[in-house]
Amino acid sequence: MPDKKVVRARKAEKRRRRVRGKIQGTAESPRLTVYKSLKNVTAQIIDDDSHRTLIGLASNSKLMADLAGDDKSKTGLAKKVGLKIAELAKAQGIETVVFDRNSYRYHGRIKAVAEGAREGGLKF
């Protein structure tokens, strides 16, 4: 019988490939990808044509330490990550992005990052 961790990792990789097969980040509309661990959320804006990360931000970075304030909930912090990454993207002239949720369902912290980015002015 296969190990549970191996089966779970295979299923996650399958979901990730299915999502990534439908989207492509370009110079005009880069890809906003989200990764979540048990404690933190990371968001990156990636140009797949040139294979480079344009902007990266994590909830445990120094930029976010000042913005955390009183709201220490993981979902609240994820929304602030979305707002901040939208602000950084606007500063670089990025208006539209393609959202990549990886293998995660669109709810909870993933949804909070997306909503924060939309509130910050990014168009999906």
Buried (B, 14 or more C-beta within 10 A) or exposed (E): EEEEEEEEEEEEEEBBEEBBEEBEBEEEBBBBBBBBEEEBBBBBBBBBEEEEEBBBBBBEBEEBEEBEEEEEEBBBBBBBBBBBBBBBBEEEEBEEBBBBBBBBEEEEBBBBBBBBBBEBEBEE
